[in-house]
Amino acid sequence: MNQGKSSTGNSNKVTASELAIHGGNPVRTSGWLNWPVWDADAEKPMLEVLRSGDWFRLRGTKVDEFEKAYAELIGARRVLATASGTTALETALHVLDVDAGDEVIVSPYTFIATYNVVFNQKALPVFADTDQETFTIDPNKIEEKINERTKAILPVHIFGLPADMDRIMDIAKRHNLSVIEDACQAWLAEYKNRKVGTIGDLGCFSFQNSKNIPAGEGGAVSGNDDALMDRCHSYHNCGRPYGKGASEYAGYPFLGGNKRMMEFQAVILLSQMKRAKRDFEKRLENALYLDSKLKDIPGILPYKLSEGATKSAYHIYPFRYKKAFFDDLPRVKFLAALQAEGIPCSSGYEAQYNDGFMDEVLNSRGFKKLFSQQRLKRYREELHELPENDQLTSEAVWFFQNMLLAERKDMDDIVDAVQKVYENRKQLL
Ligand SMILES: Cc1ncc(COP(=O)(O)O)c(C=O)c1O
């Protein structure tokens, strides 16, 4: 039973007419699927867990079940469930020994959590510029950022678009660095037919409310190395020993924290996973259709998959808006016109590193002790040396994953609306 509202579609296919933002008929008047959706099979186990009082993983079985099922789904040897994607990333950074005073190379085009987790380890997230076509980290820009303090590379498979993992793994190997895949938006996405999150040393996923596999909050670390995954388990469970050799220890022999997933989250996820593959295929099919149509509209540049990427998960469907083809119509006006036509859209991530939090971190007592004045000065300067990312943040346009779960005719509404705005752009100047 799908609890989300389905759209019925209502394309009038009229493109060369008055824009809806000026009182014309919108291309689409019906809505889109509400998110999240859930299925009735989650209700019984939810109630059972509630009534059992076994709400945390050390007394229940659901989190264990979820870990096994998710590992199977993505083809990982092991999965550890966590409270969130953020705690998954924190766990991965800790067990891969990213320590105070280290540096980690990250993609600047991402959600703020990717930087925050590095700062919270008292390490510096060092940005390597973005490849505008793929929206992911540009492998050509990574090596110039490596220095003696660099410990890891943290590529982000943003929107589910896989980063160029062969190039990244090669660089990591040559410089003896760890690789943590931020796959928080990339459930089931594939690079050379392997699921992302299984290629680097560890992968991290998010199941937060807006995500393609949602549970309100939730996360996972994936990996193929038992010793490393045992350490993850231990770290996420207050440092209690876990796995091979655990019986040799008593008490709390390791540093750790509480980053555990609740049984309720696992119940939702076990149900969500039954629809995950089907939804993935649907989004993929609709995204490829949008690619084939939108690319013919002047000024609309759909994303490209990076070299070796085989399938994206489409948490977002992104393209670049080139205003020169729209008589210099600012993106903000393009977006407003599209929204008025019944097509939800967003300009997406800003250059968040220009927001105030950098000052708080870089001026803190800890960072001043850990990094030289010279390094922090250079770091600040480098924030203004990301021309590709700056341009991308000024041109990106996002459609949301729930829209991609609609039907072909609904995708036609999207295409018709973009075409209509293009044809009538002069009305907006
Ligand atoms: C790219 C990326 N990394 C990390 C996270 C953090 O995940 P969570 O919100 O589950 O802590 C998110 C979630 O929004 C994300 O999109």
The ligand as a Gaussian input file, in Angstrom:
#p B3LYP/6-31G(d) Opt

LIG

0 1
 C       26.226000      13.913000       0.612000
 C       25.773000      13.727000       2.028000
 N       26.665000      13.396000       2.970000
 C       26.306000      13.204000       4.246000
 C       24.992000      13.344000       4.651000
 C       24.648000      13.163000       6.098000
 O       23.645000      12.231000       6.296000
 P       22.607000      12.374000       7.508000
 O       21.709000      13.529000       7.239000
 O       21.882000      11.059000       7.506000
 O       23.394000      12.552000       8.754000
 C       24.031000      13.666000       3.711000
 C       22.619000      13.804000       4.114000
 O       21.882000      14.643000       3.824000
 C       24.423000      13.877000       2.362000
 O       23.527000      14.214000       1.431000

